[in-house]
């Protein structure tokens, strides 16, 4: 089952620049354009990289931080401090599929 984290602030591009004879990587501001946008991710992996070219979007299982209910306070804290990417394996009964 391909699980993809979405709707979380994620770097979706990197710039490579030469400065004083050395190559430097810079990361523009983190982006979260919402659930329906490819400019989202799980905080570590951007959606386009997680999706890949093998599966259509409709076949993915997408997980968001909002899938946690009010009563899952401990889990919400874990997502807040550990990020959604590290928490994806724990999201089992709250995973929703969104297009």
mmCIF file as gemmi writes it, N, C-alpha and C atoms, coordinates in Angstrom:
data_model
loop_
_atom_site.group_PDB
_atom_site.id
_atom_site.type_symbol
_atom_site.label_atom_id
_atom_site.label_alt_id
_atom_site.label_comp_id
_atom_site.label_asym_id
_atom_site.label_entity_id
_atom_site.label_seq_id
_atom_site.pdbx_PDB_ins_code
_atom_site.Cartn_x
_atom_site.Cartn_y
_atom_site.Cartn_z
_atom_site.occupancy
_atom_site.B_iso_or_equiv
_atom_site.pdbx_formal_charge
_atom_site.auth_seq_id
_atom_site.auth_asym_id
_atom_site.pdbx_PDB_model_num
ATOM 1 N N . UNK Axp A 1 ? 0.843 -1.163 0 1 0 ? 1 A 1
ATOM 2 C CA . UNK Axp A 1 ? 0 0 0 1 0 ? 1 A 1
ATOM 3 C C . UNK Axp A 1 ? 0.897 1.239 0 1 0 ? 1 A 1
ATOM 4 N N . UNK Axp A 2 ? 0.843 2.045 -1.037 1 0 ? 2 A 1
ATOM 5 C CA . UNK Axp A 2 ? 1.673 3.258 -1.099 1 0 ? 2 A 1
ATOM 6 C C . UNK Axp A 2 ? 1.062 4.397 -0.274 1 0 ? 2 A 1
ATOM 7 N N . UNK Axp A 3 ? 1.727 4.739 0.817 1 0 ? 3 A 1
ATOM 8 C CA . UNK Axp A 3 ? 1.264 5.815 1.689 1 0 ? 3 A 1
ATOM 9 C C . UNK Axp A 3 ? 2.1 7.049 1.414 1 0 ? 3 A 1
ATOM 10 N N . UNK Axp A 4 ? 1.431 8.177 1.182 1 0 ? 4 A 1
ATOM 11 C CA . UNK Axp A 4 ? 2.096 9.434 0.875 1 0 ? 4 A 1
ATOM 12 C C . UNK Axp A 4 ? 1.591 10.483 1.859 1 0 ? 4 A 1
ATOM 13 N N . UNK Axp A 5 ? 2.507 11.177 2.504 1 0 ? 5 A 1
ATOM 14 C CA . UNK Axp A 5 ? 2.128 12.254 3.409 1 0 ? 5 A 1
ATOM 15 C C . UNK Axp A 5 ? 1.934 13.548 2.632 1 0 ? 5 A 1
ATOM 16 N N . UNK Axp A 6 ? 0.85 14.261 2.947 1 0 ? 6 A 1
ATOM 17 C CA . UNK Axp A 6 ? 0.558 15.527 2.274 1 0 ? 6 A 1
ATOM 18 C C . UNK Axp A 6 ? 0.075 16.553 3.292 1 0 ? 6 A 1
ATOM 19 N N . UNK Axp A 7 ? -0.064 17.784 2.815 1 0 ? 7 A 1
ATOM 20 C CA . UNK Axp A 7 ? -0.613 18.891 3.596 1 0 ? 7 A 1
ATOM 21 C C . UNK Axp A 7 ? 0.257 19.216 4.813 1 0 ? 7 A 1
ATOM 22 N N . UNK Axp A 8 ? 1.578 19.193 4.612 1 0 ? 8 A 1
ATOM 23 C CA . UNK Axp A 8 ? 2.532 19.507 5.672 1 0 ? 8 A 1
ATOM 24 C C . UNK Axp A 8 ? 3.632 20.363 5.043 1 0 ? 8 A 1
ATOM 25 N N . UNK Axp A 9 ? 4.12 21.356 5.741 1 0 ? 9 A 1
ATOM 26 C CA . UNK Axp A 9 ? 5.149 22.236 5.182 1 0 ? 9 A 1
ATOM 27 C C . UNK Axp A 9 ? 6.366 21.426 4.74 1 0 ? 9 A 1
ATOM 28 N N . UNK Axp A 10 ? 6.733 21.564 3.461 1 0 ? 10 A 1
ATOM 29 C CA . UNK Axp A 10 ? 7.797 20.748 2.874 1 0 ? 10 A 1
ATOM 30 C C . UNK Axp A 10 ? 8.596 21.572 1.872 1 0 ? 10 A 1
ATOM 31 N N . UNK Axp A 11 ? 9.918 21.403 1.853 1 0 ? 11 A 1
ATOM 32 C CA . UNK Axp A 11 ? 10.738 21.993 0.796 1 0 ? 11 A 1
ATOM 33 C C . UNK Axp A 11 ? 10.457 21.232 -0.486 1 0 ? 11 A 1
ATOM 34 N N . UNK Axp A 12 ? 10.092 21.929 -1.541 1 0 ? 12 A 1
ATOM 35 C CA . UNK Axp A 12 ? 9.768 21.241 -2.796 1 0 ? 12 A 1
ATOM 36 C C . UNK Axp A 12 ? 10.782 21.538 -3.899 1 0 ? 12 A 1
ATOM 37 N N . UNK Axp A 13 ? 11.794 22.344 -3.605 1 0 ? 13 A 1
ATOM 38 C CA . UNK Axp A 13 ? 12.836 22.603 -4.592 1 0 ? 13 A 1
ATOM 39 C C . UNK Axp A 13 ? 14.116 23.025 -3.89 1 0 ? 13 A 1
ATOM 40 N N . UNK Axp A 14 ? 15.219 22.862 -4.587 1 0 ? 14 A 1
ATOM 41 C CA . UNK Axp A 14 ? 16.521 23.307 -4.096 1 0 ? 14 A 1
ATOM 42 C C . UNK Axp A 14 ? 17.21 24.044 -5.231 1 0 ? 14 A 1
ATOM 43 N N . UNK Axp A 15 ? 17.943 25.072 -4.881 1 0 ? 15 A 1
ATOM 44 C CA . UNK Axp A 15 ? 18.716 25.82 -5.873 1 0 ? 15 A 1
ATOM 45 C C . UNK Axp A 15 ? 20.197 25.548 -5.651 1 0 ? 15 A 1
ATOM 46 N N . UNK Axp A 16 ? 20.9 25.387 -6.742 1 0 ? 16 A 1
ATOM 47 C CA . UNK Axp A 16 ? 22.347 25.179 -6.678 1 0 ? 16 A 1
ATOM 48 C C . UNK Axp A 16 ? 22.99 26.409 -7.316 1 0 ? 16 A 1
ATOM 49 N N . UNK Axp A 17 ? 23.856 27.064 -6.554 1 0 ? 17 A 1
ATOM 50 C CA . UNK Axp A 17 ? 24.487 28.294 -7.026 1 0 ? 17 A 1
ATOM 51 C C . UNK Axp A 17 ? 25.992 28.23 -6.765 1 0 ? 17 A 1
ATOM 52 N N . UNK Axp A 18 ? 26.731 28.835 -7.64 1 0 ? 18 A 1
ATOM 53 C CA . UNK Axp A 18 ? 28.177 28.921 -7.436 1 0 ? 18 A 1
ATOM 54 C C . UNK Axp A 18 ? 28.471 30.271 -6.777 1 0 ? 18 A 1
ATOM 55 N N . UNK Axp A 19 ? 29.151 30.221 -5.648 1 0 ? 19 A 1
ATOM 56 C CA . UNK Axp A 19 ? 29.471 31.433 -4.908 1 0 ? 19 A 1
ATOM 57 C C . UNK Axp A 19 ? 30.914 31.345 -4.436 1 0 ? 19 A 1
ATOM 58 N N . UNK Axp A 20 ? 31.724 32.289 -4.841 1 0 ? 20 A 1
ATOM 59 C CA . UNK Axp A 20 ? 33.138 32.351 -4.505 1 0 ? 20 A 1
ATOM 60 C C . UNK Axp A 20 ? 33.867 31.042 -4.841 1 0 ? 20 A 1
ATOM 61 N N . UNK Axp A 21 ? 33.555 30.517 -6.01 1 0 ? 21 A 1
ATOM 62 C CA . UNK Axp A 21 ? 34.234 29.321 -6.498 1 0 ? 21 A 1
ATOM 63 C C . UNK Axp A 21 ? 33.741 28.009 -5.925 1 0 ? 21 A 1
ATOM 64 N N . UNK Axp A 22 ? 32.737 28.036 -5.072 1 0 ? 22 A 1
ATOM 65 C CA . UNK Axp A 22 ? 32.21 26.8 -4.472 1 0 ? 22 A 1
ATOM 66 C C . UNK Axp A 22 ? 30.715 26.689 -4.763 1 0 ? 22 A 1
ATOM 67 N N . UNK Axp A 23 ? 30.237 25.465 -4.804 1 0 ? 23 A 1
ATOM 68 C CA . UNK Axp A 23 ? 28.815 25.238 -5.035 1 0 ? 23 A 1
ATOM 69 C C . UNK Axp A 23 ? 28.06 25.284 -3.718 1 0 ? 23 A 1
ATOM 70 N N . UNK Axp A 24 ? 26.958 26.008 -3.712 1 0 ? 24 A 1
ATOM 71 C CA . UNK Axp A 24 ? 26.118 26.148 -2.528 1 0 ? 24 A 1
ATOM 72 C C . UNK Axp A 24 ? 24.704 25.709 -2.856 1 0 ? 24 A 1
ATOM 73 N N . UNK Axp A 25 ? 24.091 25.034 -1.908 1 0 ? 25 A 1
ATOM 74 C CA . UNK Axp A 25 ? 22.697 24.63 -2.044 1 0 ? 25 A 1
ATOM 75 C C . UNK Axp A 25 ? 21.852 25.54 -1.165 1 0 ? 25 A 1
ATOM 76 N N . UNK Axp A 26 ? 20.789 26.037 -1.728 1 0 ? 26 A 1
ATOM 77 C CA . UNK Axp A 26 ? 19.861 26.826 -0.926 1 0 ? 26 A 1
ATOM 78 C C . UNK Axp A 26 ? 18.461 26.254 -1.104 1 0 ? 26 A 1
ATOM 79 N N . UNK Axp A 27 ? 17.702 26.339 -0.063 1 0 ? 27 A 1
ATOM 80 C CA . UNK Axp A 27 ? 16.349 25.816 -0.078 1 0 ? 27 A 1
ATOM 81 C C . UNK Axp A 27 ? 15.383 26.978 0.142 1 0 ? 27 A 1
ATOM 82 N N . UNK Axp A 28 ? 14.585 27.283 -0.874 1 0 ? 28 A 1
ATOM 83 C CA . UNK Axp A 28 ? 13.591 28.335 -0.68 1 0 ? 28 A 1
ATOM 84 C C . UNK Axp A 28 ? 12.634 27.96 0.442 1 0 ? 28 A 1
ATOM 85 N N . UNK Axp A 29 ? 11.793 28.872 0.776 1 0 ? 29 A 1
ATOM 86 C CA . UNK Axp A 29 ? 10.835 28.684 1.858 1 0 ? 29 A 1
ATOM 87 C C . UNK Axp A 29 ? 10.042 27.387 1.688 1 0 ? 29 A 1
ATOM 88 N N . UNK Axp A 30 ? 9.729 26.768 2.823 1 0 ? 30 A 1
ATOM 89 C CA . UNK Axp A 30 ? 8.891 25.575 2.783 1 0 ? 30 A 1
ATOM 90 C C . UNK Axp A 30 ? 7.525 25.938 2.212 1 0 ? 30 A 1
ATOM 91 N N . UNK Axp A 31 ? 6.94 24.999 1.486 1 0 ? 31 A 1
ATOM 92 C CA . UNK Axp A 31 ? 5.67 25.247 0.809 1 0 ? 31 A 1
ATOM 93 C C . UNK Axp A 31 ? 4.639 24.247 1.279 1 0 ? 31 A 1
ATOM 94 N N . UNK Axp A 32 ? 3.422 24.72 1.448 1 0 ? 32 A 1
ATOM 95 C CA . UNK Axp A 32 ? 2.282 23.849 1.672 1 0 ? 32 A 1
ATOM 96 C C . UNK Axp A 32 ? 1.109 24.496 0.969 1 0 ? 32 A 1
ATOM 97 N N . UNK Axp A 33 ? 0.867 24.08 -0.26 1 0 ? 33 A 1
ATOM 98 C CA . UNK Axp A 33 ? -0.187 24.689 -1.063 1 0 ? 33 A 1
ATOM 99 C C . UNK Axp A 33 ? -1.516 23.972 -0.894 1 0 ? 33 A 1
ATOM 100 N N . UNK Axp A 34 ? -1.599 23.037 0.029 1 0 ? 34 A 1
ATOM 101 C CA . UNK Axp A 34 ? -2.854 22.359 0.295 1 0 ? 34 A 1
ATOM 102 C C . UNK Axp A 34 ? -2.891 20.939 -0.23 1 0 ? 34 A 1
ATOM 103 N N . UNK Axp A 35 ? -3.97 20.277 0.086 1 0 ? 35 A 1
ATOM 104 C CA . UNK Axp A 35 ? -4.114 18.857 -0.204 1 0 ? 35 A 1
ATOM 105 C C . UNK Axp A 35 ? -4.098 18.559 -1.699 1 0 ? 35 A 1
ATOM 106 N N . UNK Axp A 36 ? -4.746 19.373 -2.494 1 0 ? 36 A 1
ATOM 107 C CA . UNK Axp A 36 ? -4.898 19.06 -3.918 1 0 ? 36 A 1
ATOM 108 C C . UNK Axp A 36 ? -3.696 19.475 -4.763 1 0 ? 36 A 1
ATOM 109 N N . UNK Axp A 37 ? -2.705 20.1 -4.173 1 0 ? 37 A 1
ATOM 110 C CA . UNK Axp A 37 ? -1.585 20.631 -4.929 1 0 ? 37 A 1
ATOM 111 C C . UNK Axp A 37 ? -0.376 19.694 -4.887 1 0 ? 37 A 1
ATOM 112 N N . UNK Axp A 38 ? 0.392 19.641 -5.975 1 0 ? 38 A 1
ATOM 113 C CA . UNK Axp A 38 ? 1.643 18.884 -5.916 1 0 ? 38 A 1
ATOM 114 C C . UNK Axp A 38 ? 2.719 19.599 -5.098 1 0 ? 38 A 1
ATOM 115 N N . UNK Axp A 39 ? 2.473 20.844 -4.7 1 0 ? 39 A 1
ATOM 116 C CA . UNK Axp A 39 ? 3.436 21.595 -3.894 1 0 ? 39 A 1
ATOM 117 C C . UNK Axp A 39 ? 3.166 21.364 -2.408 1 0 ? 39 A 1
ATOM 118 N N . UNK Axp A 40 ? 3.209 20.126 -2.023 1 0 ? 40 A 1
ATOM 119 C CA . UNK Axp A 40 ? 3.013 19.732 -0.641 1 0 ? 40 A 1
ATOM 120 C C . UNK Axp A 40 ? 3.871 18.499 -0.389 1 0 ? 40 A 1
ATOM 121 N N . UNK Axp A 41 ? 3.776 17.938 0.776 1 0 ? 41 A 1
ATOM 122 C CA . UNK Axp A 41 ? 4.556 16.75 1.108 1 0 ? 41 A 1
ATOM 123 C C . UNK Axp A 41 ? 4.354 16.378 2.549 1 0 ? 41 A 1
ATOM 124 N N . UNK Axp A 42 ? 5.263 15.562 3.088 1 0 ? 42 A 1
ATOM 125 C CA . UNK Axp A 42 ? 5.128 15.101 4.468 1 0 ? 42 A 1
ATOM 126 C C . UNK Axp A 42 ? 6.139 15.764 5.402 1 0 ? 42 A 1
ATOM 127 N N . UNK Axp A 43 ? 6.751 16.833 4.954 1 0 ? 43 A 1
ATOM 128 C CA . UNK Axp A 43 ? 7.744 17.519 5.766 1 0 ? 43 A 1
ATOM 129 C C . UNK Axp A 43 ? 9.161 17.121 5.409 1 0 ? 43 A 1
ATOM 130 N N . UNK Axp A 44 ? 9.325 15.978 4.779 1 0 ? 44 A 1
ATOM 131 C CA . UNK Axp A 44 ? 10.635 15.501 4.351 1 0 ? 44 A 1
ATOM 132 C C . UNK Axp A 44 ? 10.662 15.241 2.852 1 0 ? 44 A 1
ATOM 133 N N . UNK Axp A 45 ? 9.685 14.499 2.369 1 0 ? 45 A 1
ATOM 134 C CA . UNK Axp A 45 ? 9.615 14.121 0.959 1 0 ? 45 A 1
ATOM 135 C C . UNK Axp A 45 ? 8.497 14.905 0.275 1 0 ? 45 A 1
ATOM 136 N N . UNK Axp A 46 ? 8.809 15.673 -0.775 1 0 ? 46 A 1
ATOM 137 C CA . UNK Axp A 46 ? 7.75 16.374 -1.505 1 0 ? 46 A 1
ATOM 138 C C . UNK Axp A 46 ? 6.83 15.379 -2.208 1 0 ? 46 A 1
ATOM 139 N N . UNK Axp A 47 ? 5.585 15.77 -2.394 1 0 ? 47 A 1
ATOM 140 C CA . UNK Axp A 47 ? 4.597 14.886 -3.011 1 0 ? 47 A 1
ATOM 141 C C . UNK Axp A 47 ? 5.054 14.318 -4.357 1 0 ? 47 A 1
ATOM 142 N N . UNK Axp A 48 ? 5.591 15.137 -5.282 1 0 ? 48 A 1
ATOM 143 C CA . UNK Axp A 48 ? 5.996 14.557 -6.57 1 0 ? 48 A 1
ATOM 144 C C . UNK Axp A 48 ? 7.054 13.458 -6.426 1 0 ? 48 A 1
ATOM 145 N N . UNK Axp A 49 ? 7.962 13.597 -5.467 1 0 ? 49 A 1
ATOM 146 C CA . UNK Axp A 49 ? 8.979 12.581 -5.252 1 0 ? 49 A 1
ATOM 147 C C . UNK Axp A 49 ? 8.422 11.323 -4.612 1 0 ? 49 A 1
ATOM 148 N N . UNK Axp A 50 ? 7.437 11.473 -3.745 1 0 ? 50 A 1
ATOM 149 C CA . UNK Axp A 50 ? 6.83 10.31 -3.093 1 0 ? 50 A 1
ATOM 150 C C . UNK Axp A 50 ? 5.909 9.557 -4.04 1 0 ? 50 A 1
ATOM 151 N N . UNK Axp A 51 ? 5.244 10.295 -4.898 1 0 ? 51 A 1
ATOM 152 C CA . UNK Axp A 51 ? 4.301 9.679 -5.833 1 0 ? 51 A 1
ATOM 153 C C . UNK Axp A 51 ? 5.012 8.836 -6.87 1 0 ? 51 A 1
ATOM 154 N N . UNK Axp A 52 ? 6.082 9.363 -7.426 1 0 ? 52 A 1
ATOM 155 C CA . UNK Axp A 52 ? 6.79 8.645 -8.471 1 0 ? 52 A 1
ATOM 156 C C . UNK Axp A 52 ? 5.965 8.576 -9.755 1 0 ? 52 A 1
ATOM 157 N N . UNK Axp A 53 ? 6.393 7.736 -10.677 1 0 ? 53 A 1
ATOM 158 C CA . UNK Axp A 53 ? 5.712 7.612 -11.961 1 0 ? 53 A 1
ATOM 159 C C . UNK Axp A 53 ? 4.967 6.289 -12.116 1 0 ? 53 A 1
ATOM 160 N N . UNK Axp A 54 ? 5.023 5.423 -11.12 1 0 ? 54 A 1
ATOM 161 C CA . UNK Axp A 54 ? 4.439 4.095 -11.272 1 0 ? 54 A 1
ATOM 162 C C . UNK Axp A 54 ? 2.94 4.044 -11.018 1 0 ? 54 A 1
ATOM 163 N N . UNK Axp A 55 ? 2.448 4.856 -10.102 1 0 ? 55 A 1
ATOM 164 C CA . UNK Axp A 55 ? 1.035 4.8 -9.742 1 0 ? 55 A 1
ATOM 165 C C . UNK Axp A 55 ? 0.315 6.097 -10.066 1 0 ? 55 A 1
ATOM 166 N N . UNK Axp A 56 ? -0.942 5.969 -10.413 1 0 ? 56 A 1
ATOM 167 C CA . UNK Axp A 56 ? -1.76 7.165 -10.592 1 0 ? 56 A 1
ATOM 168 C C . UNK Axp A 56 ? -2.105 7.727 -9.215 1 0 ? 56 A 1
ATOM 169 N N . UNK Axp A 57 ? -2.408 9.003 -9.18 1 0 ? 57 A 1
ATOM 170 C CA . UNK Axp A 57 ? -2.727 9.661 -7.918 1 0 ? 57 A 1
ATOM 171 C C . UNK Axp A 57 ? -3.907 8.99 -7.213 1 0 ? 57 A 1
ATOM 172 N N . UNK Axp A 58 ? -4.872 8.494 -7.972 1 0 ? 58 A 1
ATOM 173 C CA . UNK Axp A 58 ? -6.063 7.883 -7.39 1 0 ? 58 A 1
ATOM 174 C C . UNK Axp A 58 ? -5.753 6.595 -6.633 1 0 ? 58 A 1
ATOM 175 N N . UNK Axp A 59 ? -4.604 5.985 -6.888 1 0 ? 59 A 1
ATOM 176 C CA . UNK Axp A 59 ? -4.244 4.726 -6.229 1 0 ? 59 A 1
ATOM 177 C C . UNK Axp A 59 ? -3.405 4.93 -4.967 1 0 ? 59 A 1
ATOM 178 N N . UNK Axp A 60 ? -3.092 6.161 -4.644 1 0 ? 60 A 1
ATOM 179 C CA . UNK Axp A 60 ? -2.286 6.452 -3.459 1 0 ? 60 A 1
ATOM 180 C C . UNK Axp A 60 ? -3.174 6.593 -2.228 1 0 ? 60 A 1
ATOM 181 N N . UNK Axp A 61 ? -2.623 6.238 -1.097 1 0 ? 61 A 1
ATOM 182 C CA . UNK Axp A 61 ? -3.272 6.496 0.179 1 0 ? 61 A 1
ATOM 183 C C . UNK Axp A 61 ? -2.564 7.71 0.769 1 0 ? 61 A 1
ATOM 184 N N . UNK Axp A 62 ? -3.294 8.793 0.933 1 0 ? 62 A 1
ATOM 185 C CA . UNK Axp A 62 ? -2.696 10.039 1.411 1 0 ? 62 A 1
ATOM 186 C C . UNK Axp A 62 ? -3.015 10.247 2.886 1 0 ? 62 A 1
ATOM 187 N N . UNK Axp A 63 ? -2.019 10.671 3.631 1 0 ? 63 A 1
ATOM 188 C CA . UNK Axp A 63 ? -2.183 10.92 5.06 1 0 ? 63 A 1
ATOM 189 C C . UNK Axp A 63 ? -1.84 12.376 5.353 1 0 ? 63 A 1
ATOM 190 N N . UNK Axp A 64 ? -2.641 12.998 6.197 1 0 ? 64 A 1
ATOM 191 C CA . UNK Axp A 64 ? -2.412 14.388 6.599 1 0 ? 64 A 1
ATOM 192 C C . UNK Axp A 64 ? -2.386 14.474 8.119 1 0 ? 64 A 1
ATOM 193 N N . UNK Axp A 65 ? -1.813 15.526 8.67 1 0 ? 65 A 1
ATOM 194 C CA . UNK Axp A 65 ? -1.859 15.697 10.13 1 0 ? 65 A 1
ATOM 195 C C . UNK Axp A 65 ? -3.291 15.825 10.645 1 0 ? 65 A 1
ATOM 196 N N . UNK Axp A 66 ? -4.208 16.267 9.807 1 0 ? 66 A 1
ATOM 197 C CA . UNK Axp A 66 ? -5.595 16.446 10.212 1 0 ? 66 A 1
ATOM 198 C C . UNK Axp A 66 ? -6.331 15.11 10.364 1 0 ? 66 A 1
ATOM 199 N N . UNK Axp A 67 ? -5.709 14.014 9.953 1 0 ? 67 A 1
ATOM 200 C CA . UNK Axp A 67 ? -6.333 12.704 10.105 1 0 ? 67 A 1
ATOM 201 C C . UNK Axp A 67 ? -6.378 12.251 11.564 1 0 ? 67 A 1
ATOM 202 N N . UNK Axp A 68 ? -5.608 12.899 12.411 1 0 ? 68 A 1
ATOM 203 C CA . UNK Axp A 68 ? -5.628 12.565 13.835 1 0 ? 68 A 1
ATOM 204 C C . UNK Axp A 68 ? -6.803 13.272 14.505 1 0 ? 68 A 1
ATOM 205 N N . UNK Axp A 69 ? -7.527 12.558 15.337 1 0 ? 69 A 1
ATOM 206 C CA . UNK Axp A 69 ? -8.684 13.139 16.006 1 0 ? 69 A 1
ATOM 207 C C . UNK Axp A 69 ? -8.259 13.908 17.254 1 0 ? 69 A 1
ATOM 208 N N . UNK Axp A 70 ? -9.194 14.602 17.832 1 0 ? 70 A 1
ATOM 209 C CA . UNK Axp A 70 ? -8.942 15.378 19.049 1 0 ? 70 A 1
ATOM 210 C C . UNK Axp A 70 ? -8.398 14.495 20.167 1 0 ? 70 A 1
ATOM 211 N N . UNK Axp A 71 ? -8.878 13.272 20.269 1 0 ? 71 A 1
ATOM 212 C CA . UNK Axp A 71 ? -8.504 12.395 21.371 1 0 ? 71 A 1
ATOM 213 C C . UNK Axp A 71 ? -7.103 11.814 21.218 1 0 ? 71 A 1
ATOM 214 N N . UNK Axp A 72 ? -6.493 11.986 20.099 1 0 ? 72 A 1
ATOM 215 C CA . UNK Axp A 72 ? -5.14 11.477 19.879 1 0 ? 72 A 1
ATOM 216 C C . UNK Axp A 72 ? -4.107 12.581 20.131 1 0 ? 72 A 1
ATOM 217 N N . UNK Axp A 73 ? -4.189 13.181 21.295 1 0 ? 73 A 1
ATOM 218 C CA . UNK Axp A 73 ? -3.329 14.312 21.656 1 0 ? 73 A 1
ATOM 219 C C . UNK Axp A 73 ? -1.85 13.93 21.646 1 0 ? 73 A 1
ATOM 220 N N . UNK Axp A 74 ? -1.527 12.764 22.195 1 0 ? 74 A 1
ATOM 221 C CA . UNK Axp A 74 ? -0.13 12.327 22.235 1 0 ? 74 A 1
ATOM 222 C C . UNK Axp A 74 ? 0.422 12.182 20.81 1 0 ? 74 A 1
ATOM 223 N N . UNK Axp A 75 ? -0.377 11.611 19.928 1 0 ? 75 A 1
ATOM 224 C CA . UNK Axp A 75 ? 0.053 11.432 18.543 1 0 ? 75 A 1
ATOM 225 C C . UNK Axp A 75 ? 0.217 12.768 17.833 1 0 ? 75 A 1
ATOM 226 N N . UNK Axp A 76 ? -0.672 13.714 18.13 1 0 ? 76 A 1
ATOM 227 C CA . UNK Axp A 76 ? -0.543 15.049 17.53 1 0 ? 76 A 1
ATOM 228 C C . UNK Axp A 76 ? 0.754 15.721 17.978 1 0 ? 76 A 1
ATOM 229 N N . UNK Axp A 77 ? 1.13 15.519 19.239 1 0 ? 77 A 1
ATOM 230 C CA . UNK Axp A 77 ? 2.394 16.079 19.729 1 0 ? 77 A 1
ATOM 231 C C . UNK Axp A 77 ? 3.577 15.418 19.034 1 0 ? 77 A 1
ATOM 232 N N . UNK Axp A 78 ? 3.5 14.113 18.82 1 0 ? 78 A 1
ATOM 233 C CA . UNK Axp A 78 ? 4.579 13.417 18.123 1 0 ? 78 A 1
ATOM 234 C C . UNK Axp A 78 ? 4.746 13.941 16.702 1 0 ? 78 A 1
ATOM 235 N N . UNK Axp A 79 ? 3.631 14.201 16.015 1 0 ? 79 A 1
ATOM 236 C CA . UNK Axp A 79 ? 3.707 14.754 14.664 1 0 ? 79 A 1
ATOM 237 C C . UNK Axp A 79 ? 4.295 16.154 14.708 1 0 ? 79 A 1
ATOM 238 N N . UNK Axp A 80 ? 3.881 16.942 15.701 1 0 ? 80 A 1
ATOM 239 C CA . UNK Axp A 80 ? 4.36 18.323 15.806 1 0 ? 80 A 1
ATOM 240 C C . UNK Axp A 80 ? 5.873 18.378 16.007 1 0 ? 80 A 1
ATOM 241 N N . UNK Axp A 81 ? 6.408 17.49 16.827 1 0 ? 81 A 1
ATOM 242 C CA . UNK Axp A 81 ? 7.839 17.545 17.127 1 0 ? 81 A 1
ATOM 243 C C . UNK Axp A 81 ? 8.682 16.605 16.27 1 0 ? 81 A 1
ATOM 244 N N . UNK Axp A 82 ? 8.106 15.519 15.798 1 0 ? 82 A 1
ATOM 245 C CA . UNK Axp A 82 ? 8.861 14.566 14.998 1 0 ? 82 A 1
ATOM 246 C C . UNK Axp A 82 ? 8.614 14.682 13.506 1 0 ? 82 A 1
ATOM 247 N N . UNK Axp A 83 ? 7.529 15.354 13.145 1 0 ? 83 A 1
ATOM 248 C CA . UNK Axp A 83 ? 7.183 15.502 11.737 1 0 ? 83 A 1
ATOM 249 C C . UNK Axp A 83 ? 6.279 14.384 11.254 1 0 ? 83 A 1
ATOM 250 N N . UNK Axp A 84 ? 5.558 14.66 10.2 1 0 ? 84 A 1
ATOM 251 C CA . UNK Axp A 84 ? 4.626 13.681 9.64 1 0 ? 84 A 1
ATOM 252 C C . UNK Axp A 84 ? 5.365 12.505 9.01 1 0 ? 84 A 1
ATOM 253 N N . UNK Axp A 85 ? 6.51 12.759 8.392 1 0 ? 85 A 1
ATOM 254 C CA . UNK Axp A 85 ? 7.257 11.693 7.705 1 0 ? 85 A 1
ATOM 255 C C . UNK Axp A 85 ? 7.598 10.544 8.659 1 0 ? 85 A 1
ATOM 256 N N . UNK Axp A 86 ? 8.087 10.864 9.821 1 0 ? 86 A 1
ATOM 257 C CA . UNK Axp A 86 ? 8.463 9.833 10.789 1 0 ? 86 A 1
ATOM 258 C C . UNK Axp A 86 ? 7.246 9.144 11.388 1 0 ? 86 A 1
ATOM 259 N N . UNK Axp A 87 ? 6.105 9.785 11.329 1 0 ? 87 A 1
ATOM 260 C CA . UNK Axp A 87 ? 4.901 9.274 11.97 1 0 ? 87 A 1
ATOM 261 C C . UNK Axp A 87 ? 4.019 8.458 11.028 1 0 ? 87 A 1
ATOM 262 N N . UNK Axp A 88 ? 4.288 8.477 9.723 1 0 ? 88 A 1
ATOM 263 C CA . UNK Axp A 88 ? 3.436 7.775 8.754 1 0 ? 88 A 1
ATOM 264 C C . UNK Axp A 88 ? 3.175 6.302 9.087 1 0 ? 88 A 1
ATOM 265 N N . UNK Axp A 89 ? 4.172 5.533 9.533 1 0 ? 89 A 1
ATOM 266 C CA . UNK Axp A 89 ? 3.883 4.13 9.839 1 0 ? 89 A 1
ATOM 267 C C . UNK Axp A 89 ? 2.86 3.945 10.963 1 0 ? 89 A 1
ATOM 268 N N . UNK Axp A 90 ? 2.737 4.904 11.862 1 0 ? 90 A 1
ATOM 269 C CA . UNK Axp A 90 ? 1.787 4.792 12.966 1 0 ? 90 A 1
ATOM 270 C C . UNK Axp A 90 ? 0.364 5.129 12.537 1 0 ? 90 A 1
ATOM 271 N N . UNK Axp A 91 ? 0.198 5.891 11.488 1 0 ? 91 A 1
ATOM 272 C CA . UNK Axp A 91 ? -1.142 6.248 11.011 1 0 ? 91 A 1
ATOM 273 C C . UNK Axp A 91 ? -1.758 5.045 10.315 1 0 ? 91 A 1
ATOM 274 N N . UNK Axp A 92 ? -2.537 4.287 11.019 1 0 ? 92 A 1
ATOM 275 C CA . UNK Axp A 92 ? -3.127 3.114 10.392 1 0 ? 92 A 1
ATOM 276 C C . UNK Axp A 92 ? -4.637 3.248 10.237 1 0 ? 92 A 1
ATOM 277 N N . UNK Axp A 93 ? -5.353 3.566 11.275 1 0 ? 93 A 1
ATOM 278 C CA . UNK Axp A 93 ? -6.809 3.622 11.168 1 0 ? 93 A 1
ATOM 279 C C . UNK Axp A 93 ? -7.331 4.997 10.802 1 0 ? 93 A 1
ATOM 280 N N . UNK Axp A 94 ? -6.478 5.997 10.721 1 0 ? 94 A 1
ATOM 281 C CA . UNK Axp A 94 ? -6.928 7.35 10.404 1 0 ? 94 A 1
ATOM 282 C C . UNK Axp A 94 ? -6.529 7.796 9.004 1 0 ? 94 A 1
ATOM 283 N N . UNK Axp A 95 ? -5.956 6.921 8.226 1 0 ? 95 A 1
ATOM 284 C CA . UNK Axp A 95 ? -5.512 7.305 6.888 1 0 ? 95 A 1
ATOM 285 C C . UNK Axp A 95 ? -6.718 7.497 5.993 1 0 ? 95 A 1
ATOM 286 N N . UNK Axp A 96 ? -6.722 8.606 5.276 1 0 ? 96 A 1
ATOM 287 C CA . UNK Axp A 96 ? -7.789 8.864 4.325 1 0 ? 96 A 1
ATOM 288 C C . UNK Axp A 96 ? -7.18 9.027 2.943 1 0 ? 96 A 1
ATOM 289 N N . UNK Axp A 97 ? -7.938 8.728 1.942 1 0 ? 97 A 1
ATOM 290 C CA . UNK Axp A 97 ? -7.482 8.899 0.571 1 0 ? 97 A 1
ATOM 291 C C . UNK Axp A 97 ? -8.151 10.133 0.006 1 0 ? 97 A 1
ATOM 292 N N . UNK Axp A 98 ? -7.354 11.045 -0.466 1 0 ? 98 A 1
ATOM 293 C CA . UNK Axp A 98 ? -7.887 12.285 -1.028 1 0 ? 98 A 1
ATOM 294 C C . UNK Axp A 98 ? -7.304 12.485 -2.404 1 0 ? 98 A 1
ATOM 295 N N . UNK Axp A 99 ? -8.084 13.061 -3.282 1 0 ? 99 A 1
ATOM 296 C CA . UNK Axp A 99 ? -7.57 13.337 -4.625 1 0 ? 99 A 1
ATOM 297 C C . UNK Axp A 99 ? -7.312 14.801 -4.791 1 0 ? 99 A 1
